């Protein structure tokens, strides 16, 4: 009896959204995946310096902000002066 009730439930009418609704759902799901992937990339970028005992997260709030990218660029270029890296008004910022 339970199998019959389950079979009736599975074969009953289903809601199939129209094409614009399906496209919207697909776009929302894709956006969600892109946001999650970006968060994973930011975590990877922040994890690399932490492997060398450089805690950027305790100094700056946004690792991929202007100051964060300038610090990462300076570290990649071999800058070791902590005072120079921590100075918020550095000539490391890109001039645009």
C-alpha positions as CSV (number, residue, x, y, z in Angstrom):
1,X,0.0,0.0,0.0
2,X,2.8,2.4,0.8
3,X,4.4,1.7,-2.6
4,X,1.1,2.6,-4.3
5,X,0.8,5.9,-2.5
6,X,4.3,6.8,-3.4
7,X,3.8,5.9,-7.0
8,X,0.7,8.1,-7.1
9,X,2.6,11.0,-5.6
10,X,5.4,10.6,-8.1
11,X,3.1,10.4,-11.1
12,X,0.9,13.3,-10.1
13,X,0.9,16.7,-11.8
14,X,4.2,18.6,-11.6
15,X,4.9,22.3,-11.9
16,X,7.2,23.0,-14.8
17,X,8.1,26.7,-14.9
18,X,8.0,28.6,-18.1
19,X,11.1,29.5,-20.1
20,X,11.9,32.9,-18.5
21,X,11.5,31.5,-15.0
22,X,13.9,28.6,-15.8
23,X,16.4,31.0,-17.3
24,X,16.2,33.2,-14.2
25,X,16.7,30.2,-11.9
26,X,19.7,29.2,-14.0
27,X,21.2,32.7,-13.9
28,X,20.7,32.9,-10.1
29,X,22.4,29.5,-9.6
30,X,25.3,30.5,-11.9
31,X,25.7,33.8,-10.0
32,X,25.7,31.8,-6.7
33,X,28.5,29.5,-8.0
34,X,30.6,32.4,-9.2
35,X,30.3,34.2,-5.8
36,X,31.3,31.0,-4.1
37,X,34.3,30.5,-6.4
38,X,35.5,34.1,-5.9
39,X,35.3,33.5,-2.1
40,X,37.4,30.4,-2.5
41,X,40.0,32.3,-4.6
42,X,40.2,35.1,-2.0
43,X,40.8,32.5,0.7
44,X,43.6,30.8,-1.4
45,X,45.2,34.2,-2.0
46,X,45.1,35.0,1.7
47,X,46.4,31.5,2.6
48,X,49.6,31.7,0.6
49,X,51.3,34.5,2.7
50,X,50.0,32.9,5.8
51,X,52.1,29.9,4.9
52,X,55.1,32.2,5.3
53,X,53.7,33.5,8.6
54,X,52.5,36.8,7.1
55,X,49.1,37.5,8.5
56,X,47.6,40.1,6.1
57,X,44.1,39.5,7.5
58,X,45.2,41.0,10.8
59,X,46.5,44.2,9.1
60,X,44.0,44.9,6.4
61,X,40.3,44.1,6.1
62,X,40.2,43.4,2.3
63,X,43.0,41.4,0.9
64,X,42.0,42.3,-2.6
65,X,41.5,46.0,-1.9
66,X,43.9,48.6,-3.2
67,X,46.2,48.4,-0.1
68,X,46.0,44.6,0.0
69,X,46.9,44.2,-3.7
70,X,49.7,46.7,-3.2
71,X,51.0,44.7,-0.3
72,X,50.8,41.5,-2.2
73,X,52.6,43.0,-5.2
74,X,55.3,44.4,-2.9
75,X,55.8,41.0,-1.2
76,X,56.0,39.3,-4.6
77,X,58.7,41.8,-5.7
78,X,60.7,40.9,-2.6
79,X,59.9,43.9,-0.2
80,X,60.7,42.9,3.3
81,X,60.5,46.2,5.2
82,X,57.5,45.9,7.5
83,X,57.1,49.6,8.1
84,X,57.1,50.2,4.3
85,X,54.5,47.5,3.8
86,X,52.2,48.7,6.6
87,X,52.3,52.4,5.6
88,X,48.8,53.1,4.2
89,X,50.0,56.0,2.0
90,X,52.7,54.1,0.0
91,X,54.0,54.8,-3.4
92,X,53.1,51.1,-3.9
93,X,49.5,52.2,-4.9
94,X,49.0,52.2,-8.6
95,X,48.7,55.7,-10.0
96,X,45.8,55.8,-12.4
